[in-house]
């Protein structure tokens, strides 16, 4: 008899490794797991040796814009400057995935940080879920075949055999 693979077993293995379901893990836990996975840290202390910078600037006519760049001395207006902070989560997620650490953010409570962390946590959780499922299958676990699938398989076999 083979070992039965279940969602509960996978979820338990995930939890044993610190990976809680996306709906169960709070923002702080997600942030901890993402930053540990990519070996990245955030700082609100400006330094010339940060790997990435996200900060606000004011235009000459008083508008606020956001800058997200690897090189403070070479900011490209068309690539590094954002009119809306809601667009920064993609830039931050890319910087985290590229392990550009530390990442300077002048507002560590900004919403775009939460969005980037949530997006990356979901991505990592899904990858880890597949990894755990594969490991269990390699250990001999199998998904149970439900009766309707058996009936369907028999019917297909009967058709192919005739």
Residue, then its C-alpha position, 0 to 999 in steps of 0.5 A: x500500500x502506498x503512502x497517501x499524499x494530502x493537502x494537509x500533509x503538504x501544509x504541515x511540511x510547509x509549516x514545519x519549514x516556516x511557510x504559512x498559508x498566504x491567508x494565515x501569515x501576517x505581513x510581518x511574517x511574510x516580510x521576515x520570510x521573504x527578506x531571509x530567503x533573498x538575504x536582503x534587509x531594508x534600512x531607513x538610514x541613508x548610506x552610499x553603499x546601499x544596493x538600492x535606493x527608493x526615496x522621494x524628491x520634489x520637482x521644481x514646481x512642487x510635485x512629489x516624485x519617487x526615485x528607485x535606483x541602484x546608482x544615486x549618482x546616475x538617476x535616469x529620469x525615464x527609468x528610475x523616476x515614478x510619478x505614482x508610488x503605487x508603481x514602486x512595488x514592481x521595482x522593489x520586488x525586482x531589487x529584492x529578487x536581485x538581492x540588492x542589499x541593503x535597500x534604502x527606503x525613506x518610508x519603511x511603512x509605505x504601502x508599496x513595500x507591503x504589496x511587493x512583500x505580499x507578491x514575493x511571499x505568494x511567489x515563494x510559497x507556490x514554489x515551496x509548495x511544489x518543492x515539498x509536493x515533489x519531495x513527498x512524491x519522491x518518498x513514495x507518497x501518492x495522491x489518492x485516486x477518487x472513484x470518479x477518476x477511476x471510472x473515467x480511466x476505466x471508461x477511457x481504457x475500454x474505449x481504447x481497447x475496443 
